[in-house]
Amino acid sequence: MKAQKYILYLAIPLALLVLLIGCGDDFVDTAGQTQEENVLLDDTGLPIYTIPPTPTPAPTPFPEYDISLMMVGDNLMHMGIVYSGLQQDGSYNYNSLYEDISEQLQAADIRIINQETILGGNDLGFSGYPDFNSPTEVGDAIAAADFNVVLHASNHAADQKLQGLEYCAAFWRERHPEVMMLGISGSEESGAASAGSAHAFGDRTADWHTDENGIGYMTVQGVTFAILNYTYGPNMEVIPSSIRGHLHILCDYNRQNGQLDFTTLNPQVLEDIGTARELADVVVVCPHWGTEYSTTPSSYQEKFALQMVEAGADVIIGTHPHVVQPVEWIQAENGNRALCFYSLGNYVSTQKEGICMLEAMAWVTFHVDEYGVSIAESRSGAIPLVCQYTSGPVRFEGIYLLQEYTQEQAARHGIRSYGGVNLSLDDLLKWSSEICSAPLKWPLSQ
């Protein structure tokens, strides 16, 4: 009986040893748990419980999105347009000027208009060409339509001299601080920065400010846009000392006597673009330039555009010629590339040239992904529009998408009697095809 007991005592540890040796390679590691099954062991080497492996989380995809910018051309307030806003009670209202593009305004994040004529104060009286002064109610309507950027650097900005410039700047600063006004400055703004409060449109909010050089910065959905506005000059060859510093000048000029050099780009423009390039994700330059009524850009426009692209401009949107000019990509030798709208033409006017009734809305779609911001080329370009007015008396009628415009509308356009122009739909389509090359249709395809 003793021998059997000793044999039993020896058999038990031997069995445990065999068990441990047989399982050791697959079971036990120096940390007290298995390498293959993640089993936690007690002090004797027996399993306690199994630790489930930690799953590797799937990477969260970047939430890609788009930001859109739209701009219309010269808000050219001829007296026929001014009288169109006269109400029965003697007041003025210009909301109707922008009702026809409300769908595009609602769809865009950045909404720009070029206010060609100065809002110099109603007390001065209203006047048309050549020395404009337009009702401040035009500005009220621009704000009511939810444009969030208004450009004032035009050749008519100084039509009411320094008084008009200062009044206009104060009007925007005091009455519509939600709108970023660029291109001119009053005494208070000259050399000083200003800021606007966040302005929401639907579910979109834009914060903006301007720096001491008048460069506008607007942040939309985390992307910062710099917007710069300049004019080739006032309607004079010498800039009066009284308005220097109050009007952003595109062309170089003699700092002593104010003599303009229309063939040379103002070095301040390039300096401003360089500053904006460092602070913003996207740089948009809006020059007032070119030859009136020419549908092709001048050599100086082409030269200035290339210089601006080399300096860091991403988008160039021009005004002034009163007609549409081409849209093209510009490639600089340093690798920079930009989309250039040489001229959008007018937005509203009562001009007498048929081709002036064709106009363009600039539309630029910016796509944001994990790599940064880029222009969605297939959804960026010019959307052709037509300005319609009546005659007897000359009054504004509406703005129409060219794709929806009819020959019947062309046949009753006021330009036929007012300007002696036999306007036709075929002409408008021909001009659009020749100048814009590949015009966009609304709504834009995805």
matplotlib code that plots the C-alpha trace (Angstrom):
import matplotlib.pyplot as plt

x = [0.0, 2.9, 4.5, 1.2, 0.9, 4.5, 3.8, 0.6, 2.5, 5.1, 2.5, 0.6, 3.6, 4.9, 1.5, 1.5, 5.1, 4.1, 1.1, 3.2, 6.0, 3.6, 1.7, 4.5, 5.5, 1.9, 0.6, 2.9, 5.0, 7.2, 4.4, 2.2, -0.2, -0.4, 1.0, -1.6, -4.8, -4.2, -5.0, -4.2, -2.6, -2.5, 0.6, 0.5, 0.2, -3.5, -5.7, -8.0, -9.9, -9.4, -8.6, -10.3, -8.0, -8.4, -9.9, -8.1, -10.5, -11.3, -10.0, -12.7, -13.1, -12.5, -15.9, -15.4, -17.4, -17.8, -17.7, -19.1, -18.3, -20.5, -20.0, -21.9, -20.5, -21.1, -24.2, -24.3, -27.0, -28.1, -31.0, -33.4, -32.4, -32.6, -36.1, -37.1, -36.8, -39.1, -42.2, -45.6, -44.9, -41.7, -39.3, -36.9, -36.6, -34.2, -35.0, -36.3, -32.8, -31.7, -34.8, -34.1, -30.8, -32.1, -31.7, -28.0, -27.6, -29.1, -26.8, -23.6, -21.4, -19.5, -21.7, -20.0, -21.3, -19.3, -21.0, -19.8, -21.3, -20.7, -23.3, -22.2, -25.2, -28.8, -28.5, -26.2, -29.0, -29.0, -27.0, -26.0, -23.2, -20.6, -20.5, -22.7, -24.3, -26.6, -29.2, -28.1, -31.2, -29.2, -26.9, -29.9, -31.1, -27.7, -27.6, -31.2, -30.4, -27.7, -24.6, -21.8, -19.1, -19.5, -16.7, -16.3, -13.0, -14.1, -13.3, -16.5, -15.6, -14.4, -17.2, -18.3, -14.7, -13.5, -16.8, -18.6, -15.9, -16.1, -19.9, -20.1, -17.5, -19.4, -22.7, -21.5, -19.6, -22.6, -25.7, -24.6, -21.7, -22.6, -21.4, -17.7, -17.0, -13.7, -11.9, -12.4, -12.0, -13.0, -10.8, -11.7, -10.8, -7.7, -4.8, -6.9, -8.4, -12.1, -14.2, -17.7, -19.8, -20.5, -23.3, -25.5, -27.4, -29.3, -26.9, -23.8, -21.9, -19.1, -16.7, -14.8, -12.5, -10.3, -6.7, -4.9, -4.3, -7.9, -7.5, -10.6, -10.5, -13.6, -13.7, -16.3, -16.5, -13.0, -11.5, -10.1, -10.5, -8.7, -10.5, -8.7, -10.2, -8.5, -9.3, -6.9, -7.7, -10.5, -11.6, -8.5, -4.8, -3.6, -4.8, -5.6, -3.8, -7.1, -8.2, -4.9, -5.1, -8.9, -9.1, -7.2, -5.2, -4.3, -1.8, 1.4, 1.6, 4.1, 4.0, 5.0, 2.5, 0.0, 0.6, -0.8, 1.2, -1.5, 1.1, 2.6, 1.1, 1.1, 3.8, 1.4, -0.9, 1.8, 2.7, -0.9, -1.2, 1.9, 0.6, -2.8, -1.1, 0.6, -2.7, -5.4, -6.2, -7.6, -6.7, -9.3, -8.3, -11.0, -9.5, -11.4, -9.5, -9.5, -10.8, -14.5, -16.6, -13.7, -14.6, -10.9, -8.6, -5.9, -2.2, -2.1, -4.8, -2.9, 0.4, -1.2, -3.1, 0.1, 1.9, -0.9, -0.9, 2.9, 2.4, -0.2, -3.7, -5.9, -8.9, -9.1, -12.5, -12.5, -15.0, -15.2, -15.4, -19.2, -19.0, -18.1, -14.6, -13.2, -12.6, -9.3, -6.8, -3.4, -0.3, 2.7, 6.3, 6.7, 4.0, 1.1, -2.2, -5.3, -8.8, -9.3, -12.6, -11.3, -14.6, -18.2, -19.7, -22.6, -25.1, -27.7, -27.5, -29.5, -26.6, -27.4, -25.1, -26.6, -23.6, -23.8, -27.0, -25.1, -23.4, -21.9, -22.2, -18.9, -19.3, -16.4, -16.8, -14.0, -13.7, -12.3, -10.8, -8.1, -5.4, -6.7, -8.7, -8.9, -11.2, -13.7, -13.1, -16.2, -18.4, -16.6, -17.0, -19.4, -23.2, -24.5, -27.3, -29.3, -30.2, -33.7, -35.2, -38.2, -38.4, -41.0, -39.9, -36.6, -37.0, -35.4, -37.4, -35.3, -32.3, -32.7, -30.6, -29.6, -30.5, -34.1, -34.3, -36.6, -36.7, -40.0, -38.3, -35.5, -38.1, -39.6, -36.3, -36.2, -32.9, -34.7, -36.2, -33.9, -30.7, -31.8, -30.5, -32.2, -31.4, -32.0, -31.6, -29.3, -26.9, -26.8, -26.2, -23.5, -21.7, -21.9, -20.5, -17.7, -16.6, -17.3, -16.4, -18.0, -20.6, -22.2, -25.8, -27.9, -28.3, -24.8, -24.3, -22.5]
y = [0.0, 2.4, 1.8, 2.6, 5.8, 6.9, 6.0, 8.2, 11.1, 10.9, 10.5, 13.7, 16.2, 14.3, 14.7, 18.4, 18.8, 17.0, 19.3, 22.4, 21.2, 20.2, 23.5, 25.9, 27.0, 27.8, 28.9, 30.7, 33.8, 35.8, 38.2, 35.5, 35.2, 33.4, 34.8, 33.4, 33.4, 36.3, 34.1, 35.6, 33.0, 32.9, 32.3, 28.6, 28.9, 28.1, 30.2, 32.8, 34.4, 35.3, 38.9, 39.7, 41.3, 45.1, 45.9, 48.4, 51.3, 52.1, 55.5, 58.2, 59.5, 63.2, 65.0, 66.5, 69.6, 72.5, 76.3, 78.4, 82.0, 84.0, 87.5, 89.8, 92.8, 96.5, 97.8, 100.7, 103.0, 105.0, 107.3, 104.9, 102.4, 105.1, 106.1, 102.4, 102.4, 105.4, 104.4, 106.1, 107.7, 109.3, 106.8, 104.6, 100.8, 98.7, 95.2, 94.2, 94.5, 91.4, 89.2, 87.4, 86.0, 85.1, 81.4, 81.8, 84.1, 81.5, 78.8, 80.7, 81.2, 84.3, 86.7, 89.7, 92.7, 95.5, 98.7, 100.8, 104.1, 105.9, 106.3, 109.8, 110.9, 111.6, 115.3, 115.8, 114.7, 111.8, 111.9, 109.6, 109.6, 111.1, 112.0, 109.5, 109.7, 106.9, 106.6, 105.0, 102.8, 100.8, 99.8, 98.9, 96.6, 95.0, 94.2, 93.0, 90.6, 89.1, 90.1, 89.9, 91.7, 95.0, 96.4, 100.1, 100.5, 101.8, 104.7, 106.4, 106.1, 109.7, 111.2, 113.1, 113.7, 113.0, 114.0, 111.2, 108.7, 109.4, 109.4, 106.1, 104.4, 105.7, 104.5, 100.9, 101.0, 102.4, 101.2, 97.8, 96.5, 92.9, 93.6, 93.7, 96.8, 97.0, 99.3, 102.7, 104.1, 107.1, 109.1, 106.8, 103.6, 104.9, 102.9, 101.1, 97.7, 97.0, 94.0, 92.8, 90.5, 86.9, 87.0, 83.9, 83.0, 79.8, 77.4, 79.2, 81.8, 84.0, 86.0, 88.8, 91.7, 94.0, 94.9, 98.2, 97.9, 97.3, 93.6, 91.7, 88.3, 86.1, 82.7, 80.3, 76.7, 76.9, 78.2, 81.7, 83.8, 87.0, 89.4, 92.4, 95.2, 97.8, 100.2, 101.3, 104.9, 107.5, 109.2, 111.3, 110.9, 112.4, 111.2, 114.3, 114.3, 114.6, 111.1, 109.3, 106.6, 106.6, 104.7, 101.4, 101.9, 99.1, 101.0, 102.5, 106.3, 109.0, 109.4, 113.1, 114.4, 111.6, 111.0, 107.5, 105.0, 102.8, 100.3, 99.3, 97.4, 99.2, 97.3, 97.7, 95.2, 92.6, 93.3, 92.9, 89.6, 88.4, 89.3, 87.7, 84.5, 84.1, 84.6, 83.0, 79.7, 81.3, 84.7, 86.4, 89.6, 91.8, 94.4, 97.2, 97.3, 96.9, 98.6, 99.6, 97.6, 95.3, 91.6, 90.7, 91.5, 94.1, 93.3, 95.1, 93.0, 89.9, 91.2, 92.3, 89.0, 87.0, 89.1, 88.7, 84.9, 84.8, 86.7, 84.2, 85.0, 81.9, 83.7, 86.9, 88.5, 91.7, 94.4, 97.7, 97.0, 96.8, 93.6, 90.0, 88.9, 85.4, 83.1, 81.2, 79.5, 81.3, 79.3, 81.1, 80.0, 79.6, 76.9, 79.0, 78.6, 80.7, 81.0, 84.4, 86.1, 89.1, 90.9, 90.0, 93.0, 94.9, 93.6, 96.4, 99.3, 101.0, 101.1, 101.2, 98.6, 95.2, 93.3, 95.1, 93.3, 90.0, 89.7, 87.0, 85.7, 84.3, 81.0, 79.3, 76.0, 75.3, 71.6, 70.9, 67.5, 66.1, 67.5, 71.1, 73.4, 73.2, 74.6, 72.2, 73.0, 71.4, 73.5, 76.8, 79.4, 82.0, 81.7, 84.0, 86.5, 89.0, 92.5, 93.6, 97.0, 98.8, 102.0, 104.8, 105.4, 103.6, 101.4, 98.2, 95.1, 92.1, 89.9, 86.5, 83.4, 83.3, 79.6, 80.6, 83.8, 83.8, 85.6, 87.1, 88.8, 90.0, 91.4, 93.7, 94.8, 98.5, 98.8, 98.4, 101.9, 103.5, 102.4, 101.6, 98.0, 95.0, 92.7, 89.0, 85.8, 84.4, 87.3, 86.7, 83.0, 83.6, 86.2, 83.9, 80.9, 82.9, 84.8, 82.4, 79.3, 76.8, 78.7, 77.1, 76.2, 76.5, 74.5, 73.2, 69.6, 67.6]
z = [0.0, 0.7, -2.7, -4.5, -2.5, -3.4, -7.0, -6.9, -5.3, -8.1, -10.8, -10.0, -10.4, -13.4, -15.1, -14.3, -15.6, -18.9, -19.2, -18.7, -21.0, -23.7, -23.7, -22.8, -26.4, -27.2, -23.8, -21.5, -22.1, -19.7, -19.0, -17.6, -20.6, -23.9, -27.0, -29.3, -27.2, -24.8, -21.7, -18.3, -15.8, -12.0, -9.9, -10.4, -14.2, -14.4, -16.7, -15.0, -17.9, -21.6, -22.6, -26.0, -28.5, -28.9, -32.3, -34.6, -35.2, -38.8, -39.9, -40.0, -43.6, -44.1, -44.5, -47.9, -48.8, -51.2, -50.8, -53.6, -54.7, -57.0, -58.4, -60.7, -62.7, -62.8, -60.9, -63.3, -62.1, -65.1, -64.5, -66.0, -63.4, -60.7, -61.6, -61.7, -57.9, -57.3, -55.3, -55.3, -51.9, -53.2, -51.6, -53.4, -53.3, -55.4, -54.1, -57.5, -59.1, -57.3, -57.1, -60.3, -59.0, -55.5, -56.3, -57.0, -54.0, -51.7, -53.1, -52.8, -49.7, -50.9, -52.8, -54.5, -56.5, -58.1, -57.2, -60.2, -59.0, -55.8, -53.1, -52.3, -50.2, -51.3, -50.3, -53.3, -55.7, -58.1, -61.3, -64.1, -66.6, -66.6, -62.9, -61.1, -57.7, -56.8, -54.0, -50.8, -51.1, -53.7, -50.9, -48.7, -51.4, -51.9, -48.2, -48.2, -51.1, -48.9, -50.9, -48.3, -50.3, -52.2, -54.4, -54.8, -56.5, -59.9, -62.3, -61.0, -57.3, -57.1, -59.2, -56.0, -54.9, -51.4, -49.9, -51.8, -51.0, -47.3, -47.2, -49.0, -46.7, -43.7, -45.1, -45.3, -42.0, -40.0, -41.8, -43.0, -41.0, -42.0, -45.6, -46.3, -48.4, -50.3, -52.6, -50.9, -47.5, -45.5, -43.2, -40.3, -42.2, -44.0, -42.6, -40.0, -39.7, -39.4, -38.6, -39.3, -37.2, -38.2, -40.8, -41.2, -44.3, -43.8, -42.2, -43.4, -41.3, -42.5, -40.3, -41.9, -41.3, -43.3, -42.5, -42.5, -46.2, -47.1, -47.8, -46.9, -45.1, -44.9, -43.2, -44.4, -43.0, -41.8, -45.0, -45.1, -48.3, -49.0, -51.3, -52.9, -55.0, -57.2, -60.0, -62.8, -61.6, -61.4, -64.6, -64.7, -65.6, -62.4, -59.0, -56.8, -53.5, -51.7, -52.7, -52.4, -49.8, -50.1, -53.4, -54.1, -57.3, -59.7, -61.9, -60.7, -60.3, -59.4, -55.6, -56.0, -58.5, -58.8, -62.6, -63.5, -65.5, -67.0, -68.4, -65.1, -62.2, -58.8, -56.7, -53.7, -55.4, -55.6, -52.0, -50.9, -52.7, -51.1, -47.6, -48.4, -49.6, -46.2, -44.3, -46.4, -48.0, -51.2, -52.7, -54.9, -56.8, -58.3, -60.7, -62.4, -65.7, -69.5, -72.6, -72.6, -75.1, -76.1, -75.8, -75.8, -72.9, -73.5, -73.4, -70.1, -68.6, -69.7, -68.3, -65.0, -64.6, -65.1, -62.5, -60.0, -60.5, -60.0, -56.8, -55.5, -56.8, -57.1, -58.8, -60.7, -61.5, -63.5, -64.3, -66.2, -70.0, -69.8, -72.0, -71.2, -71.8, -71.8, -68.8, -68.9, -66.7, -66.4, -65.7, -64.3, -64.8, -61.0, -61.1, -59.8, -61.6, -61.4, -62.9, -64.6, -65.5, -67.5, -67.4, -66.3, -68.1, -66.5, -64.0, -64.5, -67.0, -69.8, -72.3, -75.9, -77.3, -77.8, -76.6, -73.3, -72.6, -72.4, -69.0, -66.9, -63.3, -62.1, -60.3, -58.6, -56.6, -54.1, -53.1, -49.6, -48.9, -46.7, -49.0, -48.9, -51.1, -54.8, -57.6, -59.0, -62.6, -64.1, -61.7, -62.1, -64.9, -66.3, -66.2, -69.0, -68.1, -70.0, -68.7, -69.9, -69.8, -71.3, -73.2, -73.1, -70.4, -70.0, -66.9, -65.5, -66.3, -65.1, -65.2, -67.0, -67.5, -71.1, -71.2, -70.4, -72.5, -75.5, -78.9, -77.8, -74.9, -77.3, -79.7, -77.0, -75.4, -74.8, -76.6, -79.9, -79.7, -77.1, -78.8, -82.3, -81.9, -83.5, -80.6, -81.2, -79.2, -81.9, -81.4, -77.6, -78.0, -80.6, -78.4, -75.4, -77.3, -78.8, -75.7, -72.9, -74.9, -72.4, -70.4, -67.4, -67.2, -64.0, -61.9, -62.0, -62.7, -59.9]

ax = plt.figure().add_subplot(projection="3d")
ax.plot(x, y, z, "-o")
ax.set_aspect("equal")
plt.show()
